[in-house]
């Protein structure tokens, strides 16, 4: 379906944010503990950690994932970024296709 990819991306974003939240609240934290805390399979946690590390929001350390200097500014701006997404989605409803 046309909207499936967006739906999958939103689910993945939610998972990344949940993993980030857990890192913020429990750093340093490893994959096994993250999987237990979030109820997300470890292979998906590992992927989310990789994405968060690529974005510079976490760093891998021997004891586990920790936040970086980029984490707080990202979290501070997160609500406005989500608001932008909500506005874009809301504008989709304005496209009148005769339904």
N, C-alpha and C positions, 0 to 999 in steps of 0.2 A: 504494500500500500504506500501511497505517496508520503504519508506522515510517519511511517515506521522508523526511518533513520533519525528523525528529530526526536522521537520518543526514546529511542535507544541512547542517543546522546544526552538527553535530559537525565535518564536513569544513571548513566555513567558519571555525569556531573554531580548528581546527588551522592553517589558512592564516593567520589573523590573528596567532596566536602565533608562527608561523614568521617572518612579516614583522617583528613586534616584536623577536624575537630577533636578526634581522639588523640592525635599526636600533641596538639596544643594542650590538652588537659592532662596528658600522662607522660610527657616526654621525660627521658628517652623511652621509647617503646618499640618492641620488635614485632615481626610479622605474626607470630603465633598469638601473642597477646592481643594484637590489633584484630585478628580474625575472631578471637573469643569475644572481645568487647563489642565489636560491631556486628557479629553474626554474619560476616561476609566471608566466603571461602578464601583461603590463603592465596590461591593463585590470582584472584581478583584484587586482593589487598596488595599483593606484590606489584601488580600493574598500576594500581592507583599511586602507590609510593613512587614508582618510576616516573609517572607523569608529574606528580607534585615536586619531585626532585628536579626534573627537567625545567619546570617553571621557576625553580629557585625558592619554593615555599618551604621545603624541608631539606635536611641534609642527613645522609646516612653516617652513623657513627657505630663503633663497636658495640655499645650497649643498646643501640636502636635508633630509630628516627627521631630527629629533633627539629625544632623550628629554626628559621633563619631571620636575618634582618628584614627580609621582604615579607614575612608572614603578617606582622601587625598592620602594615600599610594595606596589604591585600584585604585583610579582614575588615579594616576600617571602611574600605570602598566597596565591600561585597554587596551591601544592601542596594547601593545605587546601580551596580552592575546587574543585579537581579531585577531591579525596577526597569532597566532598559530592555531586558529580555521580555518581561511581562508586557511592556508597551508594544513591542514588536509583535508579540503573539496576539495582543488585543487588536492591533491594526489588521491582522489577518481576517478577523470577523467583519471588518468594514468592506472587504472585497465582496461586492454583491454579485453572486453568480446565479441568481434566480433559483434559490432553493426554497 
